């Protein structure tokens, strides 16, 4: 018998004597729901994690804000779902050399202060540039992670990323360092449409 065969036989034996476990049911969340409107809860929690939030009236104002903000940069990596009106007036380049990454969030979550980003929207643009700007509509901000997942269920991508502010680590010497495993600056642009 091969090593693979022995391992599979051990698994079969272990499963034969194991009691079946029932499904635990729907995930109801782990925190008491915040009484604040979801957008306000998101802003508070995201900023507490070191993220920045800019609230604008609509997509037109969002595009204008990004055009002004991106004046200090020369190159950008832009996600595939970012509409033409929200693209910065910069040269496109690969994410590993871009000054700024621009993405569109699937949604945002108030209780965790997270932006939910799909893998189809250029994961490299989300992770490699030192500054990352993420657009999200206020209609797509949910109170809880459960609400966000239930609402996204029909179109939930095969992989999602939950981005809760800039990348940070305190692994070495207990000193907090930003931008270790991703962007050191993350700006959520909430369109209040």
C-alpha positions as CSV (number, residue, x, y, z in Angstrom):
1,X,0.0,0.0,0.0
2,X,1.2,3.5,-0.8
3,X,1.7,6.3,1.7
4,X,-1.3,8.0,0.2
5,X,-3.4,4.9,0.6
6,X,-2.4,4.5,4.2
7,X,-3.4,8.1,5.0
8,X,-6.7,7.7,3.3
9,X,-7.4,4.4,5.2
10,X,-6.6,6.1,8.5
11,X,-9.1,8.9,7.6
12,X,-11.8,6.4,6.7
13,X,-11.3,4.5,10.0
14,X,-11.4,7.8,12.0
15,X,-14.6,8.9,10.3
16,X,-16.3,5.6,10.8
17,X,-16.2,5.9,14.6
18,X,-16.9,9.6,14.8
19,X,-20.3,10.9,15.9
20,X,-22.0,13.1,13.2
21,X,-22.0,16.8,14.0
22,X,-25.1,18.9,13.2
23,X,-24.8,22.2,11.3
24,X,-24.6,25.0,13.8
25,X,-27.1,27.2,11.9
26,X,-26.8,30.7,10.7
27,X,-24.0,32.9,12.0
28,X,-25.6,35.6,14.0
29,X,-22.5,37.7,14.7
30,X,-20.4,38.0,17.8
31,X,-21.1,41.6,18.9
32,X,-24.1,43.5,20.0
33,X,-25.4,45.5,17.0
34,X,-24.2,49.1,17.1
35,X,-27.2,51.5,17.3
36,X,-25.4,54.0,15.0
37,X,-26.2,54.1,11.3
38,X,-23.9,51.5,9.5
39,X,-22.0,54.3,7.7
40,X,-21.2,56.1,10.9
41,X,-20.2,52.8,12.6
42,X,-17.9,52.0,9.6
43,X,-16.2,55.4,9.7
44,X,-15.6,55.2,13.5
45,X,-14.2,51.7,13.4
46,X,-12.2,52.1,10.2
47,X,-10.5,55.3,11.5
48,X,-9.8,53.7,14.8
49,X,-7.8,51.0,12.9
50,X,-5.7,53.8,11.2
51,X,-7.7,54.1,8.0
52,X,-8.9,57.4,6.5
53,X,-12.4,58.2,5.4
54,X,-13.6,60.8,3.0
55,X,-17.3,61.3,2.5
56,X,-18.6,62.8,-0.7
57,X,-22.0,63.4,-2.2
58,X,-21.8,61.2,-5.3
59,X,-19.6,59.6,-8.0
60,X,-19.0,63.0,-9.6
61,X,-17.6,64.5,-6.4
62,X,-15.6,61.3,-5.7
63,X,-13.9,61.5,-9.1
64,X,-13.1,65.2,-8.5
65,X,-11.7,64.4,-5.1
66,X,-9.5,61.7,-6.5
67,X,-8.2,63.9,-9.3
68,X,-7.1,66.5,-6.8
69,X,-5.7,64.0,-4.4
70,X,-3.8,62.1,-7.0
71,X,-1.9,65.2,-8.2
72,X,1.0,64.3,-5.9
73,X,1.4,60.9,-7.6
74,X,2.5,59.9,-11.1
75,X,1.4,56.3,-11.6
76,X,-1.6,54.1,-10.6
77,X,-2.8,50.5,-10.6
78,X,-6.5,50.5,-11.0
79,X,-8.9,47.7,-10.3
80,X,-11.1,46.3,-13.1
81,X,-14.4,47.3,-11.6
82,X,-13.5,51.0,-11.2
83,X,-15.7,53.0,-13.5
84,X,-14.0,55.4,-16.0
85,X,-15.3,58.4,-14.1
86,X,-13.4,57.2,-11.0
87,X,-10.1,56.5,-12.7
88,X,-7.3,58.9,-11.6
89,X,-5.6,61.0,-14.3
90,X,-2.4,59.1,-13.9
91,X,-0.3,56.7,-16.0
92,X,-1.4,53.1,-15.6
93,X,1.4,50.8,-14.5
94,X,1.9,47.4,-12.8
95,X,0.9,47.3,-9.2
96,X,4.4,46.6,-7.9
97,X,5.7,49.9,-9.2
98,X,2.5,52.0,-8.8
99,X,2.4,55.0,-6.5
100,X,-1.3,54.5,-5.8
101,X,-3.8,51.7,-6.0
102,X,-7.5,52.4,-6.7
103,X,-10.3,49.9,-6.2
104,X,-14.0,49.5,-5.8
105,X,-15.3,47.8,-2.7
106,X,-18.1,45.2,-2.9
107,X,-19.3,46.6,0.4
108,X,-18.2,47.8,3.8
109,X,-19.0,46.6,7.3
110,X,-19.7,48.8,10.3
111,X,-19.0,46.4,13.1
112,X,-15.5,45.5,11.9
113,X,-14.6,48.7,10.0
114,X,-13.8,46.6,7.0
115,X,-14.0,47.1,3.2
116,X,-14.9,43.9,1.4
117,X,-12.9,43.6,-1.8
118,X,-13.3,40.9,-4.4
119,X,-10.3,39.1,-6.0
120,X,-11.5,40.0,-9.5
121,X,-10.8,43.6,-8.9
122,X,-7.0,43.3,-9.2
123,X,-5.7,42.0,-5.9
124,X,-2.3,43.4,-6.7
125,X,-3.7,46.9,-6.9
126,X,-5.2,46.4,-3.5
127,X,-2.0,45.1,-1.8
128,X,1.2,46.4,-3.5
129,X,1.0,50.2,-3.9
130,X,1.9,52.2,-0.7
131,X,-1.4,54.1,-0.9
132,X,-4.7,52.5,-1.6
133,X,-8.0,54.4,-2.4
134,X,-11.2,52.4,-2.2
135,X,-14.6,53.6,-3.4
136,X,-17.7,52.3,-1.7
137,X,-21.4,53.5,-2.0
138,X,-23.1,54.3,1.3
139,X,-25.9,52.0,0.2
140,X,-23.4,49.1,0.3
141,X,-22.4,49.7,4.0
142,X,-23.8,47.0,6.3
143,X,-24.1,47.0,10.0
144,X,-22.7,43.5,10.5
145,X,-20.4,41.0,8.7
146,X,-23.4,38.6,8.5
147,X,-25.6,41.2,6.8
148,X,-22.8,41.9,4.3
149,X,-22.3,38.2,3.5
150,X,-26.1,37.5,3.2
151,X,-26.5,40.5,0.9
152,X,-23.5,39.5,-1.2
153,X,-24.6,35.8,-1.4
154,X,-25.9,35.9,-5.0
155,X,-22.7,37.4,-6.3
156,X,-20.2,36.4,-3.7
157,X,-16.8,35.9,-5.4
158,X,-14.7,32.9,-4.9
159,X,-12.3,34.9,-2.8
160,X,-12.7,38.1,-0.8
161,X,-10.4,40.4,1.2
162,X,-11.5,42.2,4.3
163,X,-9.4,45.4,4.5
164,X,-9.6,47.1,7.9
165,X,-7.2,50.0,7.5
166,X,-3.6,50.1,6.6
167,X,-1.3,47.0,6.9
168,X,0.4,46.9,10.2
169,X,2.5,44.6,12.3
170,X,4.2,44.7,15.7
171,X,5.9,41.3,15.4
172,X,9.4,42.6,16.0
173,X,10.1,44.3,19.3
174,X,6.4,45.1,19.8
175,X,6.9,48.2,17.7
176,X,3.9,49.0,15.4
177,X,5.0,49.4,11.8
178,X,2.6,50.3,9.0
179,X,2.8,49.2,5.4
180,X,4.5,45.9,6.2
181,X,2.3,43.4,4.2
182,X,0.3,45.9,2.2
183,X,-0.4,49.6,1.8
184,X,0.6,51.9,4.7
185,X,-2.2,54.3,3.8
186,X,-5.8,53.2,3.0
187,X,-8.5,55.8,2.2
188,X,-12.1,54.8,2.0
189,X,-14.1,57.2,-0.2
190,X,-17.7,56.8,0.8
191,X,-20.2,58.0,-1.9
192,X,-23.4,59.2,-0.1
193,X,-25.5,58.9,-3.3
